[in-house]
Amino acid sequence: MIFDPFNDFETRGYLRNVLGEKDLHIIKHLEHSSFIAEIAKAFTYLASIKKLSYRDVLRTHKLLFGGIYPWAGKDRAQIAPEIAVSKGNVLFAHPQDARAAVEYALRIGSDPALMMKKPGEVMGYLAYGHPFLDGNGRTIMVVHTQLP
């Protein structure tokens, strides 16, 4: 079954990608290519920020995936406010709670001592927030590497 939160896969393709592509192998290749092409811009942007915010996480996603998804940089609360997302048995934060989970991760992740002791906990809260329809793992990985 295809993830189709907009209910328009047949007419607009997977997650309304700019090409209207439906083949998931092609989509994954496009996502990877976009990530590789834009990762340096994302790191440069994040390195210029003194204290990371939720807005910076959104901007990072837009930098990484804006060439593929018109909704890149918008969270699930904006574009799919009623859709709970899960992978297997793992249920991620409700769209209305995603921001709070990510902000909590950024708050505790801004403490260098805590990051040294519990980097996995910070990553866990970022992952739990799961603010985007796609590209969460790559986006939070980039953000996590920029925390002290």
KEFI-306545 format. One record per residue (C-alpha): residue number from 1; x, y, z; residue in one letter. Coordinates in nm, 2 decimals, padded with zeros to 4 digits. Example, Ala and Ser with C-alpha at 12.3 -4.5 7.8 and 13.67 -1.06 7.14 Angstrom:
# residues 2
+------+--------+--------+--------+------+
| resi |     px |     py |     pz | resn |
+------+--------+--------+--------+------+
|    1 |  01.23 | -00.45 |  00.78 |    A |
|    2 |  01.37 | -00.11 |  00.71 |    S |
+------+--------+--------+--------+------+
# end
This chain:
# residues 148
+------+--------+--------+--------+------+
| resi |     px |     py |     pz | resn |
+------+--------+--------+--------+------+
|    1 |  00.00 |  00.00 |  00.00 |    M |
|    2 |  00.13 |  00.34 | -00.10 |    I |
|    3 |  00.14 |  00.62 |  00.16 |    F |
|    4 | -00.11 |  00.87 |  00.01 |    D |
|    5 | -00.21 |  01.13 |  00.27 |    P |
|    6 | -00.34 |  01.37 |  00.00 |    F |
|    7 | -00.55 |  01.11 | -00.16 |    N |
|    8 | -00.43 |  01.20 | -00.51 |    D |
|    9 | -00.15 |  00.96 | -00.59 |    F |
|   10 | -00.31 |  00.86 | -00.92 |    E |
|   11 | -00.32 |  01.22 | -01.04 |    T |
|   12 | -00.03 |  01.39 | -00.86 |    R |
|   13 |  00.21 |  01.11 | -00.79 |    G |
|   14 |  00.38 |  01.01 | -00.47 |    Y |
|   15 |  00.34 |  01.29 | -00.21 |    L |
|   16 |  00.28 |  01.54 | -00.49 |    R |
|   17 |  00.64 |  01.54 | -00.60 |    N |
|   18 |  00.72 |  01.80 | -00.86 |    V |
|   19 |  00.75 |  01.54 | -01.14 |    L |
|   20 |  00.42 |  01.36 | -01.05 |    G |
|   21 |  00.63 |  01.04 | -01.03 |    E |
|   22 |  00.46 |  00.73 | -00.90 |    K |
|   23 |  00.75 |  00.48 | -00.91 |    D |
|   24 |  00.89 |  00.46 | -00.55 |    L |
|   25 |  01.23 |  00.35 | -00.68 |    H |
|   26 |  01.26 |  00.66 | -00.88 |    I |
|   27 |  01.13 |  00.88 | -00.60 |    I |
|   28 |  01.39 |  00.73 | -00.35 |    K |
|   29 |  01.66 |  00.80 | -00.61 |    H |
|   30 |  01.54 |  01.16 | -00.65 |    L |
|   31 |  01.53 |  01.21 | -00.28 |    E |
|   32 |  01.88 |  01.08 | -00.23 |    H |
|   33 |  02.01 |  01.29 | -00.52 |    S |
|   34 |  01.85 |  01.60 | -00.37 |    S |
|   35 |  01.99 |  01.52 | -00.03 |    F |
|   36 |  02.34 |  01.48 | -00.17 |    I |
|   37 |  02.32 |  01.79 | -00.38 |    A |
|   38 |  02.19 |  02.02 | -00.10 |    E |
|   39 |  02.36 |  01.88 |  00.21 |    I |
|   40 |  02.64 |  02.14 |  00.20 |    A |
|   41 |  02.39 |  02.42 |  00.19 |    K |
|   42 |  02.20 |  02.27 |  00.48 |    A |
|   43 |  02.53 |  02.24 |  00.69 |    F |
|   44 |  02.63 |  02.60 |  00.60 |    T |
|   45 |  02.29 |  02.73 |  00.70 |    Y |
|   46 |  02.29 |  02.54 |  01.03 |    L |
|   47 |  02.64 |  02.64 |  01.11 |    A |
|   48 |  02.54 |  03.00 |  01.09 |    S |
|   49 |  02.28 |  02.96 |  01.36 |    I |
|   50 |  02.38 |  03.01 |  01.73 |    K |
|   51 |  02.09 |  02.83 |  01.88 |    K |
|   52 |  01.88 |  02.60 |  01.67 |    L |
|   53 |  01.50 |  02.64 |  01.66 |    S |
|   54 |  01.21 |  02.45 |  01.51 |    Y |
|   55 |  01.21 |  02.70 |  01.23 |    R |
|   56 |  01.57 |  02.59 |  01.15 |    D |
|   57 |  01.46 |  02.23 |  01.13 |    V |
|   58 |  01.18 |  02.33 |  00.88 |    L |
|   59 |  01.43 |  02.53 |  00.68 |    R |
|   60 |  01.68 |  02.24 |  00.67 |    T |
|   61 |  01.41 |  02.01 |  00.53 |    H |
|   62 |  01.32 |  02.27 |  00.27 |    K |
|   63 |  01.68 |  02.30 |  00.17 |    L |
|   64 |  01.73 |  01.93 |  00.14 |    L |
|   65 |  01.40 |  01.83 | -00.03 |    F |
|   66 |  01.25 |  02.15 | -00.18 |    G |
|   67 |  01.35 |  02.05 | -00.53 |    G |
|   68 |  01.13 |  01.74 | -00.51 |    I |
|   69 |  00.84 |  01.83 | -00.28 |    Y |
|   70 |  00.65 |  02.16 | -00.30 |    P |
|   71 |  00.55 |  02.11 |  00.06 |    W |
|   72 |  00.91 |  02.07 |  00.19 |    A |
|   73 |  00.98 |  02.28 |  00.49 |    G |
|   74 |  00.62 |  02.25 |  00.61 |    K |
|   75 |  00.54 |  02.02 |  00.90 |    D |
|   76 |  00.26 |  01.77 |  00.92 |    R |
|   77 |  00.05 |  02.00 |  01.14 |    A |
|   78 |  00.04 |  02.24 |  00.84 |    Q |
|   79 | -00.02 |  01.99 |  00.56 |    I |
|   80 | -00.17 |  01.67 |  00.72 |    A |
|   81 | -00.30 |  01.78 |  01.06 |    P |
|   82 | -00.51 |  01.47 |  01.12 |    E |
|   83 | -00.28 |  01.20 |  01.00 |    I |
|   84 | -00.09 |  00.99 |  01.25 |    A |
|   85 |  00.22 |  00.84 |  01.11 |    V |
|   86 |  00.37 |  00.50 |  01.20 |    S |
|   87 |  00.64 |  00.26 |  01.08 |    K |
|   88 |  00.57 | -00.09 |  01.18 |    G |
|   89 |  00.47 | -00.08 |  01.55 |    N |
|   90 |  00.62 |  00.26 |  01.61 |    V |
|   91 |  00.37 |  00.55 |  01.63 |    L |
|   92 |  00.53 |  00.89 |  01.59 |    F |
|   93 |  00.41 |  01.21 |  01.75 |    A |
|   94 |  00.07 |  01.34 |  01.65 |    H |
|   95 |  00.11 |  01.63 |  01.40 |    P |
|   96 |  00.00 |  01.87 |  01.67 |    Q |
|   97 |  00.26 |  01.74 |  01.91 |    D |
|   98 |  00.55 |  01.71 |  01.66 |    A |
|   99 |  00.68 |  02.06 |  01.72 |    R |
|  100 |  00.69 |  02.02 |  02.10 |    A |
|  101 |  00.89 |  01.70 |  02.07 |    A |
|  102 |  01.14 |  01.85 |  01.83 |    V |
|  103 |  01.17 |  02.17 |  02.04 |    E |
|  104 |  01.23 |  01.96 |  02.35 |    Y |
|  105 |  01.51 |  01.77 |  02.17 |    A |
|  106 |  01.66 |  02.10 |  02.06 |    L |
|  107 |  01.64 |  02.24 |  02.41 |    R |
|  108 |  01.81 |  01.95 |  02.58 |    I |
|  109 |  02.04 |  01.90 |  02.28 |    G |
|  110 |  02.17 |  02.26 |  02.32 |    S |
|  111 |  02.34 |  02.15 |  02.65 |    D |
|  112 |  02.69 |  02.02 |  02.56 |    P |
|  113 |  02.72 |  01.81 |  02.87 |    A |
|  114 |  02.39 |  01.64 |  02.81 |    L |
|  115 |  02.48 |  01.58 |  02.44 |    M |
|  116 |  02.80 |  01.41 |  02.55 |    M |
|  117 |  02.62 |  01.18 |  02.79 |    K |
|  118 |  02.29 |  01.12 |  02.60 |    K |
|  119 |  02.31 |  01.19 |  02.23 |    P |
|  120 |  02.07 |  00.90 |  02.16 |    G |
|  121 |  01.81 |  01.05 |  02.38 |    E |
|  122 |  01.82 |  01.38 |  02.18 |    V |
|  123 |  01.81 |  01.18 |  01.85 |    M |
|  124 |  01.51 |  00.98 |  01.99 |    G |
|  125 |  01.31 |  01.29 |  02.06 |    Y |
|  126 |  01.39 |  01.43 |  01.72 |    L |
|  127 |  01.28 |  01.10 |  01.56 |    A |
|  128 |  00.97 |  01.08 |  01.77 |    Y |
|  129 |  00.86 |  01.43 |  01.65 |    G |
|  130 |  00.87 |  01.31 |  01.29 |    H |
|  131 |  00.75 |  01.65 |  01.16 |    P |
|  132 |  00.75 |  01.57 |  00.79 |    F |
|  133 |  00.57 |  01.34 |  00.55 |    L |
|  134 |  00.91 |  01.22 |  00.42 |    D |
|  135 |  01.28 |  01.30 |  00.47 |    G |
|  136 |  01.26 |  01.30 |  00.85 |    N |
|  137 |  01.56 |  01.07 |  00.91 |    G |
|  138 |  01.80 |  01.26 |  00.68 |    R |
|  139 |  01.68 |  01.60 |  00.81 |    T |
|  140 |  01.71 |  01.52 |  01.18 |    I |
|  141 |  02.05 |  01.35 |  01.12 |    M |
|  142 |  02.18 |  01.67 |  00.97 |    V |
|  143 |  02.03 |  01.88 |  01.25 |    V |
|  144 |  02.16 |  01.64 |  01.52 |    H |
|  145 |  02.52 |  01.67 |  01.39 |    T |
|  146 |  02.50 |  02.05 |  01.44 |    Q |
|  147 |  02.41 |  02.03 |  01.81 |    L |
|  148 |  02.70 |  02.09 |  02.05 |    P |
+------+--------+--------+--------+------+
# end
